[in-house]
Amino acid sequence: MKAEGVIYKINEIQNISEKFKKRDFVLEIKNNEAYVQKVIFTLILDRVDAINNCSVGDTVTVDYDLQGKEWTSPDGTVKFFNTLSVKGVTKVLDSSINTVTTEDLNKRVGTNPDSDDLPF
């Protein structure tokens, strides 16, 4: 599954045990203009560094699996937990940054492309 959104928060790496570590981050996902969801994703084991090249405010695409677990407490209460386990994080580049037309350049330089006159 994939989700796209803006990074809202990146937590530190948590060393749960000698063999297990995890890192959570929160993504703001717009379902429509009226509602923004803040969704927590989890990076585990060798993937905890997958978000190192990202910062709060970056737009990213997250490739993840939905995982669910059942747990029984010592008193016999059964609880269920869901985890959005991240397989990869990709920064979304702003395509408008690289969009410059020849007309835009000519306006900035102050030249007319149909003229043979040199600007100096």
N, C-alpha and C positions, 0 to 999 in steps of 0.2 A: 504494500500500500504506500501511497505517497501523500504528503501534505506540504503546502507552501504557506509561509507566513513570515513574520518579523520576529527576530529573537528579542524576547522581553527580559530574560534573566538567564545567566549561566552559573550554575553552582560549581563548587570545588569538587575535586575527585574525593570519593569516600572509599577508604580501604576497609571493607567489611570484615575480611579475614585475610590470612596470608595468601590465599589463592583467588580471592574474589574482590573486585573493586567495581565501582559504578559512579556515574556522573549524570545528574539530571539537568535539563534546561527547559525553559518555558518558551513556547512559541505563541504569538498572537496570530490567530487565524480569523479572517473576516469571512463569515458565511454570507453576509450581505452588509450594506453600509450601516445598518442599525445595530448589529450585534457583532461584537468581537469576542471570540473564545480564547481563553488562556489555557493552553493544553501542555501538560508536562510529558516530556519524552525522556527515556533513559538510555544511556550508553553504558555498555558493560564490557568488562575484561579488556581486550586489546583495542576496543573501539572508543575508550574514554577520551582519547586525544583527537577524535574525528572533528571536534568543534574548535580546536585550538586556533585555526586560521579565521575564525568568525568572531564578531563582536556584537554586543547589544545594539539593536537597530538595523542589523544586516537582514536582508531578505534571503531566505534559504528554502531549498526543497529538501524534505526529509523523507528518506526511504525507510520504512519500518514494518515490523511484524506486530500483530496484536497477540499478547500472551495473557493467559488467565490461570490462576492457581486457587486451589481450595486449601484452607488451613483450619485445623481444629485446635482450639485453645486447650490448655490443661483442664479447664472446667467443662469441656465438652461443647462449647459454642463453636459453630461452624461459620467461617467467614470466607468470602471470595475476594480476590484481588486481581486487578487488571494492570498490565504494563504495556506501554508502547515502546518496544525494544528497537532501537535504531540500528539499521544496517549501514547507513551512510548519510552524510550531510553535504549538500552542494550549494555554494553561494549562487544567487541569481544576480547576474550583472545587469545594470541599468542600460538597456539598449539605446536610450535616448542620448547617452553621453557620446556615443560614437557616430551619431547621425548628424552629419554636416553636409549640406549640399554645396555645389559649386557657386550657386547664387549667394548663399550665406557668406562664403569666403570672399567673393567679389565685393560684397557690401562692406565687410570688415576692412578689407585692404583699400577700398575706394577706387577700384578699377572697373573699366567697362570691357568685357571680353571681346566686344566687336570692334574695339579701337586698337589701332596699331601704335598709338602713342605710349611711350614708356612712362611710368609714373615718377621718374626722377629726372 
